[in-house]
């Protein structure tokens, strides 16, 4: 008998419904990476292998978590991913080189 999942994640390919301030933040980040907002908020099966999309999603997760002061599980649930994915995203995001603003 298969075990039940501990958390209920949304179905694959569902576009997450997030509050308006988070949607605006997602739109800004999507423009920065030249992506569609729906692609940024979509739930993917086993991750996606598009570098630009992954970088943008990681940035969105980290900025959202820091802005709203959410826990890892709360952030993961908001975007349809496991909390360990959010932890890895934060580690990756913080290790990026910072470039001076022009």
NULUM-488789 format. One record per residue (C-alpha): residue number from 1; z negated, y negated, x. Coordinates in Angstrom, 1 decimal, decimal comma. Layout:
! NULUM-488789
FIMI; NUM; Z; Y; X
...
//
This chain:
! NULUM-488789
FIMI; 1; 0,0; 0,0; 0,0
FIMI; 2; 1,0; -3,4; 1,5
FIMI; 3; -1,6; -6,0; 2,2
FIMI; 4; -1,6; -9,2; 0,2
FIMI; 5; -0,9; -12,4; 2,2
FIMI; 6; -4,0; -14,5; 2,7
FIMI; 7; -2,2; -17,7; 1,9
FIMI; 8; 0,5; -18,3; -0,7
FIMI; 9; 3,4; -19,9; 1,0
FIMI; 10; 6,3; -21,3; -1,0
FIMI; 11; 9,6; -19,2; -1,3
FIMI; 12; 12,2; -19,4; 1,5
FIMI; 13; 14,7; -22,2; 1,1
FIMI; 14; 12,5; -24,2; -1,2
FIMI; 15; 12,4; -27,9; -0,5
FIMI; 16; 8,7; -28,9; -0,3
FIMI; 17; 7,6; -31,6; -2,7
FIMI; 18; 5,4; -34,0; -0,7
FIMI; 19; 3,8; -37,3; -1,6
FIMI; 20; 5,9; -40,4; -1,5
FIMI; 21; 4,4; -41,8; 1,8
FIMI; 22; 5,1; -38,5; 3,5
FIMI; 23; 8,6; -38,4; 2,1
FIMI; 24; 9,3; -41,9; 3,5
FIMI; 25; 8,0; -40,8; 6,9
FIMI; 26; 10,3; -37,7; 6,7
FIMI; 27; 13,2; -40,0; 5,9
FIMI; 28; 12,5; -42,2; 9,0
FIMI; 29; 12,2; -39,1; 11,2
FIMI; 30; 15,3; -37,5; 9,7
FIMI; 31; 17,3; -40,7; 10,5
FIMI; 32; 15,9; -40,8; 14,0
FIMI; 33; 17,2; -37,2; 14,6
FIMI; 34; 20,4; -37,7; 12,5
FIMI; 35; 19,3; -35,0; 9,9
FIMI; 36; 19,1; -34,7; 6,2
FIMI; 37; 15,6; -35,2; 4,7
FIMI; 38; 15,9; -32,1; 2,6
FIMI; 39; 16,7; -30,0; 5,8
FIMI; 40; 13,5; -31,4; 7,3
FIMI; 41; 11,4; -30,4; 4,3
FIMI; 42; 13,0; -27,0; 3,6
FIMI; 43; 11,1; -23,8; 4,1
FIMI; 44; 13,0; -21,5; 6,5
FIMI; 45; 12,7; -17,8; 7,0
FIMI; 46; 11,4; -16,8; 10,5
FIMI; 47; 12,1; -20,3; 11,9
FIMI; 48; 15,4; -22,0; 12,6
FIMI; 49; 17,1; -22,1; 16,0
FIMI; 50; 18,3; -25,7; 15,8
FIMI; 51; 16,7; -27,8; 18,5
FIMI; 52; 17,1; -31,1; 16,8
FIMI; 53; 15,7; -29,8; 13,5
FIMI; 54; 12,7; -28,1; 15,2
FIMI; 55; 11,9; -31,3; 17,2
FIMI; 56; 12,0; -33,4; 14,1
FIMI; 57; 9,9; -31,0; 12,0
FIMI; 58; 7,3; -30,8; 14,8
FIMI; 59; 7,1; -34,6; 14,9
FIMI; 60; 6,8; -34,8; 11,1
FIMI; 61; 4,0; -32,2; 11,0
FIMI; 62; 2,0; -33,9; 13,9
FIMI; 63; 2,4; -37,4; 12,6
FIMI; 64; 1,5; -36,3; 9,0
FIMI; 65; -1,6; -34,5; 10,2
FIMI; 66; -2,8; -37,5; 12,3
FIMI; 67; -2,0; -40,0; 9,6
FIMI; 68; -3,7; -38,2; 6,8
FIMI; 69; -6,4; -36,6; 9,0
FIMI; 70; -5,6; -33,1; 7,7
FIMI; 71; -6,7; -29,8; 9,1
FIMI; 72; -4,2; -27,3; 10,5
FIMI; 73; -4,2; -25,1; 7,4
FIMI; 74; -3,8; -28,1; 5,1
FIMI; 75; -0,9; -29,4; 7,1
FIMI; 76; 0,7; -26,0; 7,2
FIMI; 77; 0,3; -25,5; 3,5
FIMI; 78; 1,9; -28,9; 2,8
FIMI; 79; 5,0; -27,9; 4,7
FIMI; 80; 5,1; -24,2; 3,9
FIMI; 81; 4,2; -22,8; 7,4
FIMI; 82; 1,3; -21,0; 9,0
FIMI; 83; -1,4; -23,1; 10,6
FIMI; 84; -0,6; -21,6; 14,0
FIMI; 85; 2,9; -23,1; 13,8
FIMI; 86; 1,4; -26,5; 13,3
FIMI; 87; -0,9; -25,9; 16,3
FIMI; 88; 2,1; -24,9; 18,5
FIMI; 89; 4,0; -27,9; 17,2
FIMI; 90; 1,3; -30,3; 18,2
FIMI; 91; 1,1; -28,8; 21,7
FIMI; 92; 4,8; -29,0; 22,1
FIMI; 93; 5,0; -32,6; 20,7
FIMI; 94; 2,2; -33,8; 23,0
FIMI; 95; 3,9; -32,3; 26,1
FIMI; 96; 7,2; -34,2; 25,5
FIMI; 97; 8,0; -36,9; 28,1
FIMI; 98; 7,4; -40,4; 26,8
FIMI; 99; 10,1; -42,9; 27,5
FIMI; 100; 9,6; -46,6; 27,7
FIMI; 101; 10,7; -48,5; 24,6
FIMI; 102; 13,5; -51,0; 25,2
//
